[in-house]
Amino acid sequence: MANKGNKKRRQFSLEEKMKVVEAVDSGKRKGDVAKEFGITPSTLSTFLKDRTKFEKKVREASVGPQRKRMRSALYDDIDKAVFAWFQEIHAKNILVTGSVIRKKALNLANMLGYDNFQASVGWLNRFRDRHGIALKAVCREDTDRLMNGLGIDKVNEWHAGEIIKLIADYSPDDIFNADETGVFFQLLPQHTLAAKGDHCRGGKKAKQRLTALFCCNASGTEKMRPLIVGRSASPRCLKNIHSLPCDYRANQWAWMTRDLFNEWLIQVDARMKRAERRILLLIDNCSAHNMLPRLERIQVGYLPSNCTAVLQPLNLGIIHTMKVLYRSHLLKQILLKLSSREDQEKVDIKQAIDMIAAAWWSVKPSTVVKCWQKAGIIPMEFAECDIESAASEPDTAIEKLWHTVAIATCVPNEVNFQDFVTADDDLIISQDTDIIQGMVAGENTSEAGSEDEGEVSLPQQPKVTITEAISSVQKLRQFLSTCVDVPDAIFGQLNGIDEYLMKRVTQTLVDSKITDFLQTK
């Protein structure tokens, strides 16, 4: 009995526990797995029972995979703030010593209102152990080297070496780029100068902006569903709305955050797993991208720091084209209001979402391929479509539209259409400076859930019945029949809408009880 009591108890890291669970998932008998890893059947049962807990911890990168316990820190919010700061510093390849971490911890603790916190050596050791910092500093992926250099030499080096290694095992269909951009969705032409160069760190203009995440592949054959981030979690215009052409999220600043980006990544990873695909995702190293979850079907490659202006395909014309199309649609709406002498109403979030999504889906594959080639990631001979047909925009028709609206709305002569398109290019799109403010914004969901702030006061539209929708399609078909040279594709799209509506209404009738049709008089 004494010998049994003195037997040393073995502790397993999260990584070891995950290997045990994966062995069971592979189809091996539990008894064989227990013998292979030298554990008792009861220990194996405990691992399987708690699998969701430690899988979530590692997936969210809240603890290192070598960690043996999942105990939370005593000052959990200080721990989270210091780790968020560390991730930003490490992503910029800045060397951080233990004393620097301790000083930063004291500073953040003071900002959070803790007077008794002591950033001792013991706290530092526990902090490093909780997050596996030493391990990550040594074993970080080779993509960290992409963040070390600046200038044309670094770009050439990346083209000659790193990118070749990254894309070696992937076809252009499976190489993706994701990036965010800010949008002043209510911006009018006459206010272009006031918005130009505004970073929009907060204040009233934070209510007039959105952040949009876009993702597309190198062959131009696949554009993913956009993710739009607004300030209001429950805007009036989205009441009773169950389907949108994008995913919509909200926070206090309408910025991209680590949590939102990781949520999007996990959804894409799950989609790729269902499709039995593996993809390469190229992203920049902004603060929202530097603490990624565990992914099974996505390999992430970082673009070199400060070089995204010449290496990121979405920045080389794809997002710009989307904004050209979005602003063009705004101009057309303004012109229609002017011609009918109606008061110009501000765009609400629902209208902005619809127009942004429509603009995104309207970006031509040839434009996408051209931008990937410009980035030097795919060879010029790859393009299967006519690159020359990807005409630079705005075209002549858009310029005429701008000229007409500019005169009618008294836009200053020095402002042109390109100024209107690029007015929000300098918007901050992620939390990259104030860690504490970011934590508060992430936790205080009530500030992001206000319906009133930033919401346009438009009259509530009556709900459209399916019968009215079918009637509208019939009227649209009748109108098109009176027009000349209507493309066949337009009639095809109209037929698709008609078919969808008829399927909905007939299914509803089929599911109804027979007594619903035999109403007593």
N, C-alpha and C positions, 0 to 999 in steps of 0.2 A: 504493500500500500504506500509505503514511503517512497519507493522508486516511482510509482505512478504519479504521486503528488509532485515529484521533482521534475517530471517530464516537461521539457520546454515546449510551450505552445507556439505553433507556426502561424505567422500572419501572411496573408496573400495580398498582393497589390491588386488594384482594379484591373490592370492589364491581364494579370494571371487569372483572375476570376472570369474575365470575358473570354479567355481562351478555353476555360473549362466549359462555359456555357455553349460556345461555338462548337466544341467537340460533340456535345449532346445534340445540338441542332443538326450536325452533319449526319446523324443517323446511328451513331455508335451506341451500344448498350451502356446504361448508366453504370453498371458494375465494372465494365471494362474502362470507362472514363475515370472512375474513382481510383482504380489500380494504376492507371497510366500517370495520374497526377499525384499519387500518394496521399489521397484524402479518404476520409470515411464516408459512407453513404449518407450519414446525417449532414455532414459538411456540404456535400454535393447538393442535397435538398435545400439547404439554406441558401447556397449560391443561386439556384434556380428560382427560389422564392423571391430573392431580393434583386433579381437581374434588372428590373426596370429602374430601380434606384441608381445603381452604379452606371448603367448604360446612359441614363439621362445626364449624370454628372460629367462623364467623359465627353458625351456628345455636345454638351453646352460649354465644354472647356472650362468649367468652374473649378475642376481639380485636375491635377496631372495624372496620367495613366499609371504611374508608378506608385501613386498614393495608396496606402493600406487602410486608412480610415476616412470616413466621410463626415467627421465631426466639424461643425461650423465654427467660425471664429467668434471669440467673445464679443468683439466690436465688429459685427458683420458689415455694417455700412462703411466703416473705415477701411476694412479689408477690400471691399468691392471698389472703393474709390482709388486706393493705392494700386490695385491690380489693373484697373482701367487706365490709370496714368502710365503704369509700367508698359502696358501693351502699346500705347501710342509712342513712347520713347523708344522701345525696342524695335517697332516697325520702321522707325527712322534710322535704325542702325547706330544709335547713340549708346556708348558704353555706360552702364549704370553700376555703381558699386553699392555695397551694403549700407555704407554710411549715408549715401545719397538717398536711398530708399527710406531709411529711418528718419531723416530730416523731412522728407516729403510727407511721410506718414504723420509726423507731429503737426506739420502745417495743415494738412487736410483734416486732422482730428480737431484742431482749433477752429477751422471753418465750419465743422459739423457740430460744434458746441461741446466737445468733450475736453474737460480741463484736467482730468485725472489719468488720461491715457499716457502710457510710457512706451515709447518705441524701443524696447530693450533688445539686446542681442538675441535673447530667447524668443521674443516676438518675431524678429526677423527670420530666424531659423524656421519657426513654425509657418510663417507666411510663405517662405520659399518652398517648404515641403508641401503645403496645401495646394499650391499652384504648379508644382513641378518646374519651377523657374530654372533651376540649374540644368535640368534635363533639356528643356526647350532651348536654352542658350547654346548647348553643345550640339544637340541633334536636330536643330531646326532644318527644314527642307532646303535644298540647294537654291530654291528660288529667292532666298534672302540675299544672295549675291547680286540679284537684279536691282537691289536698292542702294548699292554702294556708289555708283558713278554718276556723273553728270555730263551733259554736252554730247556733241556729235560722236566723239570717240566711244562713249558708252553705248550709244545707239548702234553704231557699227559693230561693236563687240557683241551686243545682244543679237543682232541680225545674223552674225557669223557663227555664233555658238549656241547660246541658250535657247533661242526660239526653235532652232533646228531640232534640239533634243526634246523640247516640249511637244512639238507637233508630229514627231516621227511616227507615233503609233496611232494617229488620228487622221481621218479623212476630213476635208473641208466641211462636210455636213455635220461633223461632231466637234468642231472647234468654235467656241462661242466667246463673245465679249459682252460684258455687262457694265453699265455706267449710269450715273444719275445726272439729272439736270434740273435746275429750278425754272419755274414758269410763273410770271406775273399774269395770271389767267384773266384778270379784268382790265389789263392795260389797253388804253385807247391811244390812237396815233398822236393826238395832240399832247399827250403826257409822256412821250418817249424820252425827251431830254431830262425830265425829272427822275426817271427810273434808271437811266443809263449809268452803269458803274455802281449801283446801289447793291451792297452785300446783303442787306436785309437781315440783320442780326436779331431783330425784334421790333416792337412798336406796332403802329397801325398797319404798316405794309406787310407784316407777318400774316395778317388776315386775308391778304390779297394774293398770296402765293401758294404754290403747290410744289412738291418735289416728285419727279417722275423717274422711275427706273426702267431702262430698256435693255433688252438682250436679244442678240441675233447671231446666226452662224455665218461662217466665212463663205459659204456657197450661195448665200442669199435666198436659200430655200425655206428657212424657218426663222420667224420672228416670234419670240415668246410674248405671252400676255403681259401688258405693262402693269407695274405696281405704282399707284399714285398715293402720295402721302399728303394729307391736308391737316388743317389745324382743328377742325371740328369733327368729333367722332360721330355725331348724330345730326348732321345738317338737315334742315326742314325739307330741302329739295330731294333728299334720299328717303323720306318717309314713304313706306309701302313699296319701296323699290327692292326687288329681289334678284334682279339680274343686271349686271353691269359689264361693259366690254373690257374691264380691267379689274384688278384687285385694289381695294381702297382701305387704307389705314390712316390713323391720325395720332398726332402728339402735339405738345404745346407750341412747338416751333415750326411744324410742317417740314421737319428735317428727316433724313434717313438716319436711323440709329443701328447699333449693332444687333439689337434684338429683332428689329424689323428685317434687316438684311439676312440674318441667320434663319429667321422663319421662312423667308422666301427661298433661301438656299435649300433648306430641308424639304420644302415642297417640290422643288425642281428635282432634287435627288430621288425622292420617292417616285416622281413621274418617270425618271430615267430607269429606275429599277423595274417598274411595271412594264416598261417598253423593252427591257433587257438591253439597254444602251449604256455606254460609257462615254463621257464627254470631257473635253478640256475647256475650262472656263478661265479666260484672261480678265483680270481686274486690276485696278490701281490699288495703292496702299493707303487710302484715306482711312480715318479712324474707325469708320463703320465697317471696314473690311478686314480688320487686323486681329480678330478673335473669333475664328471660324469654328463651326460645329464639326463633329466627326461625320464625314461623308463617305458613302460607299461607291457611288457611281460617278462622282465628279472629281476630277483632278483640277486643283486650282493653281494657276500660274500668275505670279505678280509681274506687272509691267515695271520697268525701271523708274525710280523716283524722279520726278520733275521732267519726265520725257513723254508723258502721255499726250502732249500736244502734237507729237509727231509719230507716236506708236499706237495710240488707241483708236481703232477703226471708228467707233461711235463718235469720237471727237473730231474726226477728219471729214465730216460732212453728213453723216447719217442723222445725228440729232439735229443738226442745222436744217436739213431738208424737212424733218418733221416739224420744226418751228416755222419754216416757210409756209408749209401747208396749213398749219394751225392759224397763223396770223392772216393768211389769205382768206380762210373761212370767216374769221372775225370781220375782215374788210367787207366781205360779201353781205354779212348780216347788217353791218352799218349802212351799206349802200341801199339795201332793201328798206330799212327804216327811214332813211332820208327820202327815198322816192315815194313812200307812202305817207310821208309827213308825220310819222309816229315818233313819240319820245324814245330816245335811246335808253334802253334798260341795260343795267350791268349784267354780265354773264354770271350765272350761279355755278356752284361746284358741279352739279349734274351735267349742265351744258358743257362746261369745260372738260369734264371727263370724257363725254361723248366725242367732242371735237379732237381732243388729244389722241384718243384711241383711233379715231378715223384717220387722222393724219399719220399715225404710226403705221397702220395697215396699208396706207397708200404709198409709203416709201417703196420705190421700185427695187426689185432684186438686183438690177444692173447698178443702181446707185450703191447698194450695200457691197457688192463685189468690188466695185471701183475703190471704195474706201479701204477695204481690207488689203487690196493690192497697193494702195498708196502707203499703207502702214508697213509694207514689206513682209507681211506674214504669209501671204500666198503668192505664188508666182504669177506673172502677167499672163502666161499662156493658159492659166486655168480656166479663165472666163468662158462659159458656154454661151453667154448672151452678148449682145453687141454693146460693148462698153461705151462706144461713141454715142449710142442712143440715150445714155444717161445724161441728158442735157442739164447743164448747171442752171439752177433756179435762183432768183425768180426769172421767169420767161417774160416775153413781151406783154402777154395778156395780164399778168400780175402787175407789171409796172404801170400799165394803163389804169388798172383798178386802183392802185395806190395813188396815182396822180389825181384821179377823180375824187377819191375820198379825202385826200390831203387838202385839196382846194376847198371842199365843202365844209371841212372841220377846222379850217384855219391852222393847219400844221405849219410851223416855221419852215422857210425855204431851205435851211441848212440840214433839215432832217429828211433822210431818204428811207426807202423800204428796208434796206439792210440794217439801218439803225433801229427800226421798229422790231425786226426779227431778233436782233442780238441784244436788245435792251436788258434782258435778264440773264445774260451769260455769266455775270459775275456773282450771282447769288450763291451764298453758302448752302451746301446741300447736306452736310453732316456735322455732327457735334465734334469739333476737333480742338477746342481750346479749354473750355471750362468744364472740368469733370464733375464738380459738385452740382453745377447747374444742370448738367445732363442727367445726373442721378435723380434730382428733384423732378425734372420734366418727365423722366421715365416712370416714376412711382406715382406722381400726382395725376392720375388719369382724369380727375374731375375737371382739371384745367383744359384738357384736350377734348372734353366731352360737351362743352358748351354749345348749345344750338344757336344762341343769339349772336355771339361775337363773330364778326366777319361774314355773317350770312346776309345775303341780299334779300330785302323785304319785297318779294314778288307775291302777287296773289296766288293762292293755292289752286293748282289746276285740278279740275274734276277728273275722277278716275274714268279711264276709257274702257268700255266693255269690249269683249271680243267681237261682238256683233258690229259695233261701231268701227273696230279695226278692219274687219273684212270689208265693210262698206267703203272705207277709205281707200283700200287697195283697189277696189273696183272703180272708184272715181279716178284714181291715179292712172289705171289702165286705160280708162276712157280718155283722159287728157293726153296721154302719150300717143294714142291712136290718131289724134288730130295734128301731131307734130310731124315734121319731115326728117328723114334720115336718122331715126332713132337706132342706136346700135343694138344688135341682137343681145349683147350681154346685159343690157338694161332690162329687157323683157325677161331674160333668164333669171335675174335677181328678183324681179317682181314675182315671177312664178314660184321661186323658192319661198318668199314671204307668204304668198297665198297658200301654198301647200302646208307650211308650218301652222298657220292659223286654222286652216280647215281640219288638220289632224287634231289640233287641240280641242276644237269645238265638237267634233264627232266623238272623240274619246270621252269627253264630258257627258255627251248624250248617251253613249253606250253604257257608261258606268251608272247612269241614273236609274232609279227604280221605275218600273212600268207604271206605277201609280202616279208618277209625276206627269205622265202624258194623258192620263185619264181623269183630269180635274172635273169635279162635279160642277154642273152649271148652276 
